[in-house]
Amino acid sequence: MKINFTLPALLLIITNSITAEQITIDDVRALALANSPTLARFQLAVDSARLDQKTQLYDNLPSLSLGLSASGQLWGETSIQDSIRAGASFGVSQKLYNGGKSLYLKAINAINTETARQDALAAYFTVLDAADSAYYETLKAAAALETKTAALETAGLALSMSELRLQSGMISRGDYLKAMAEQGQAETAWNRALRDLTVCKANLKNSTGLKEIPDLTAVDFKAYEEVIRFLSMPDEDSIVILTDNFMNAAKANNPGLLKANLQLQAAERNVGLAQRDYIPSLNASISTGINYSTAEGPSIFPNGSLSISGSIPLDYWVIAASVKKKRMAQTQAALTLRDAENTLAVDIQTALLDLEGYALSVQSARRADEYARQNYEYTLELYKLSQASVFTLSDAVALAGDSQNQRLTAEYGFLSGLSKLRSLCAFESPDEVTNLLLSKQQ
């Protein structure tokens, strides 16, 4: 999977492209990716790993050197003009054979680069999850504030009518005090809802880098109705099949699992690299130069040398201990990979069960919300006609508020569940999650 990481400079371009009136979840995702210092830091780690690869490649090239020298005797029997010596030299040194270590080092550096890229990819999806969560929580908080605003207006209306009815003797003072208490509670709840929305917007500002948050585009839940209906029919066999399908997708894409696999490959290469220490190494160097001397009359003469050297290891007990230690690290990496696979399988199954639970809750919560809303409207009309007490109206308002909150929790919890599955499988598009979910029907 190839992800093109955005640069901080892209933030200004994206910001200018967003209208002042509204912002979509895709805009928020793009801004969060461009504004994330964590993602930028991991991208720098990838670039650093690539430089390490180049450095290792340069180490295998011939080593070049250039030298200059000059000397003269300042005092003694010989004057400085008769003792001047100057020279220039050029040398080349090359490793002829290092026991085959270069191939292992090249493979290890390539693995390190890919590991750094997987770390960056994991950070990429972490940023996306945070952006999705901030977007959904802000929408949820805005809807909750609307509900509390309506409840506050109802409480104000009920208090006004209770004052008139108390003056005319239609209700007791207890009913009037109840209306006053309800108005105070509604105002407190409204202030708390406003605070929650402010916090959510602050999180969204921090994630996107925007100074002000425009209106958020509402989520079109109609696009998810087919998936919700499918997951609303509990079927253990379906969950098992879906878990296998998502697990197969995650094995090919999940950054954490791929990183564990890369670490095992690196551990295997390190074992081979340690074993190379048993093998002798061979180096060669050649140098040439020109010297000038006035010590025995002015003269210029060239020189050159060739040397070949080799080394044979004798401390085999040290090498054996190193190889054993690398094998232990390889075993640890294999156990880590197996643990990562098991953990990922559990995470995917849990995410699917949570998603199924949210889908079931969406269906029932929507029905409850509709009935509670109708009950509230009916009770409010009765209260206006003096056919319902303030206590009955209070119960209807509370039921409507709780029912809407449960619906919002179920709907946005379902969307967060889809984001969770997208990250676990490292899908480039959220649509891949719904397509894989619905593939069971086809």
N, C-alpha and C positions, 0 to 999 in steps of 0.2 A: 504494500500500500504506500502510495507516495502522497505526502502532504506538503503543500507549498506554504511555508511559514511566512507570515506577514511581517513587515518591518515597521518600526515606530513611525517612520515618515508617512506611512500609509494612513495613519490615524487622521491627519489633517484632511486628506482627500476624502475619506469616508465621511468625516464629520460634515464637510461642506456639501456632500451629496444628499444628506438627510434633510428633509423638509422640516420647517419649523413647527408644523402642525402635528405630525405623527411619526412614529418610529415602529418598525417591525422587529420581530424576533431575529430575523436574519441580519438586520442592521446591528442589533445588540451583540450578536455573536461575532460579527466582523470587527466591531469596535473593541470588544473584549480581547480578541486575539491580538489586535494591533497594539492595545494599550498594556498588555501584560508584561511586567518586568521579569516575571518568572520564566515565561516562555522565551523571552529574549536572552535570558541567562543560559538556558539550556541550548539555545541555538548557537551561542558563543562556544559552548562546550563541544558541540558538533564540529564547528570550524576548527577548534583547537585539536580535536582528534584527527581531523584531516591533515593538519599541519604535521602532526606526529608521524602520519603515514609518509608524507613527503620527506620528512627528516630521515626516517629509516631507509628510504630509497636512496637518499643522498649518501648515507653511510656506506653504501655498497659501491659507490663511484670512486675513482682514483682520488687520492688526497694530494693536492698541489701545494707547493710552498716556494716562496721567493725570499732570498736573503741578501743583505748588503752588509759590507764590513769595511772599516777603515782604521788604520793605526799608524802611529809615528812616535819616535823616541824624543821626549822633550829635553832630557839632560843625559849626560854621559859622554862617552867618547865619540858617539855618532850624532851628527846633527839631524834635525827633524826632516830636512829635505833629502837626506841620504837614507832615511829609514822608513819612508812612507810605504805602506802596504794597503792595497784596496782590492776588494773582490766582490763578485756578484755570483749568486748560485741559484739554481732552479732545480727543484726536486719533485719526484712523483713516487707515491707509495700506494700500493694496491694489495688488498687482501686476496690471496689466491684461493684459499680454502679455509673456512672457519668451522668445519665439521657439519655443514648443512644447516647452521643456525639461521641464515638469512631467510630461508623459506618459511621457517616457523615464526620468525619475528614479523615477516610481512603478513602472514595469516593472522597473527595475534593483533597487530595494529588495525587490520581491516575489521576484525571482530570488535575491537574497542570503538572504532568509529560507528559501526552499526549499533552497538550498545548505547552509545551517546545519542544516536538518532532515535532509538526506542524510548529513552528517557525523555527526550524532547516531545515525542509523540504522546507519551503518557501525560505530560504537562499540557499538551494541546487539548486533550479531551477533558482534563480537569478544569481548564479554563472554560470550555464549552458547557460543562455541567454547571459551573458556577453562574455562567451567563443565563442559562435556561432557568435555573432556580430563582435568580434575582428577578427575571422577567415575569415568571409565573407568580411569585410571591407578591410582586407589585400589583399585578392584575387582581389577584385575590384580595389584597388589602384595599384596593380601590373599590371593589364590589362590596366588601364588608363595610366600608365607610358610607357607601350609598344606602345600605340597609340600616345602619345606625342613624343616618340622617332622617330617613323615613320614620324610624321609630321615635326619634326626638320630636319630629313634627307631630306625630300622633299623640305623644305624651303631652306636648304643649296644648294641642286641641282638647285632649281629655281634661287637662287641668282647667282650661278656660271654661269649658262646659260645666265642670264640677263646681266652680265658683258660682256660676249663675244658678245652678240647681241647689246649692247649699243656701244661697240667699232666699230662694223661693221655698225652701223646706222640702225639696224633692228627695234629697239624699241626706244621710247622716254625716256627722263630722268625721267619722272613721273613713267613709268613702272618699271624702275630700282629702284627708291626710294621706290616704293610699295614692291618690292621684298626684299629690305633691311629691311623695317619695318616688313614684314611677318617673316623674319628670326629672328629678335629681339623678336617678340611676341612669336614665337615658342620656343625660348630658355627660355623665362620667364615662359611659360606654362610648359615646361619640368622640370624646377627647382621647380616649385610649385608641380608638380606631384611627384617628387622625395621626396620632403618634406612630402607630404601626406603619401607616402608609409613608410617613416622612422617613422612617428608618429604612424601609424598603427602597425608596427612591435614593437615599444616600448610598446604599449598597450598589444600586444600579449606576449611580454616578461614579463611584469608585471603580467599578468594573469596566465601564465604557470610557471614562475620561471626559465625559460631557459635563459642562457646568450646570446645565439645566436639562431636565428630562421632559421631552415632549409627550403628548398623549400616546399611550401604547395601543397598537392595533390589537383588537380583541381576537382571541383564538376562535377559529371556525371549527367547532366541535363536530359539525356535520361530516368533515373529512375523516373523522375517526369512528363514525357510527358503526361501520361494518366490522371493524376490529372489536369494538366494545360488545356488539351483539355476539360475535364469535366467542369471545372470552367469557361471556356471561352464561355460557352453557358448560358447567363443570364436567370435565372428562379427564380422568387420570391418564389414560393412554395418550391423549393429545399433549398433555404437559410433558410426558416422557419423550414423545417424538420431537416436540419443540425444543426441549432441553438438548437433545442430541444435535438437532439442526443448528442451534445457536452455538453449541460447544464446538462443532466442526468449523463454523465461521470464525469463532474466537481463536481457535488454534492457529489459524492462518494470519490473524491480524492483531490479536491482543498484545499490546506493548510489554506488559509485565511477563506474559508467558514467553514471548519471543526473546526478551532479555534473559530470562532464566535459561533458555535453550542456548543462547549465545555464550552465556557464562560457562555452560558445560563444554561447549566447543573450545572456548579459550583455555579451560582447565586441561582439556585433552592435548591441546597444542603445547601447553606449558610442560606437560609430562615429556613430550617429545623433545622440547627444547632442553630440558634438564638432562635427558639421555645423550644429547649431542656433546655434553662436556666430556664424555668418555673418549671422543675422537680427537686426534691431534689436529692442530691448525697450522697454516702456512702463510707467511707474508713475504712480499717482495717490495724492494724500493730501489729507485735509480735516481742519481743526481748528477748534474753537470754544472760547470760554472767557468768564469774567466777571472783570473787574478792579475793584478798589476803590482810590481815591486820596484823600488829604487835602491834596495839594500845592496845589490851587486850589479849595479848599472840598471838603467831603465829597461824593463822587460814585461811582456804580456804573455801569459801562458794559460791554456785551458786545463781543466781537470774534470774527472768524472769517476763515479763509483757505482757499483751494483752490489746489492746485498739481498740475500734470501735467508729468512729465519723461520724456524718452526718451533712449536712447543708440544710436548707430550705430557698429559696429566698423569700424576702418580698418586695423588691423594684420592684414590677410588672410594675410600670409606666415606669421605665428605660428599662426593657426588652421589653415592648410593643413598645417603640420608636425604639429600636434596630431592632425588627422584621419588623416594618413598613419601616425602612430605607433599610433593605435587600430586601423587596418586591419591593421597588422602583428600586433598582439595578437590580432585576430580570426583571422588565419591560424594563429598558434601554437595557439590554442584548438581550431581544427579539426584540426590535426595531433595534438594531445593526445587528442582524442576518438577519432580513428582508431586511435591507439596503444592506447588503453584497450580498444577493441573487440577488437583483435587479441590483446592480453594476456589478456583475459577468455576468449576462445575457446580459447586454449592452456591456460589454467588449468582450464577445464571439461573439455576432452578429457583432460588429464593426470589430473584427479580421477576421471574415468570409467575410464581405464585402470588406475589404482591400485586402484579399487574392484573391477574385474574380477580383478586380480591377487590381491587379498585373498580374494575369493570362491573362486577356484581353490585358494588356500592353505588356506582353511578346510576344504574337503572332504578334501584330502590330509592335512592336519595332524591332523584328527580321526581318520582311519584309523590314522595313525602313532601317535597318542597311545594309542588303544585297544590296538593290538598291543604297544606298549612297556609299557603297564600290565599286560597279561596275562603278558608275558615276565618282568616284575619279580616278580609274584606267584608264578609258576611257579618262578623261580630261587630266591626266598626259601624256598619249601617244600623245594627240593632242598638248600639250604644248611642248613636245620634238620635234615635227614636225613643230613647229612655227605656228600651226593652232589654238591655244588658248592663250589668254593673261594671264598674271600673276594674274589679277583680277579674271578671271574665275577659274583658278587653286586654288586661295585662297578660293573662295566660295565652291569649291568641297572639299577641305581639311576640312574646318569648318563644312560642312554638314556631312561629314564622322565621324568627331570627336563627334559631338553632337548626331548623331544617335547611335554610339556605346555606348556613355555614357547613353543614355536612355535605351538601351538594358540591360546594366549591372545593372542599377538601378532597372529595372523591374525584372530581374532574381534573383538578390540577395535580393531584397525586398520580392519576393515570398518566398524564403527560410527563411527569417527572420519572415515572417508571419506564416510559419509552426512551427518555434520555439516558437512563441508567443502562439499558440494554444496548443502546447505540455505543456507549463508551466501552462497555465490556467486550463488545465485538469489534470495536474500532471501525465502525462503518463511516464512510465519508458523508453519507446523507441519511437523515432520520427516516426517509421513505424506505430505506432498505430494511428497517426493523418491521414496519407494517407489512411490507411485501413478504418477508419471511414468515411472519405470523399467519398471514392469510394463505400461504402456500399449502398449509395442511388441508384446506378446503378443496384445493384444486386436484 
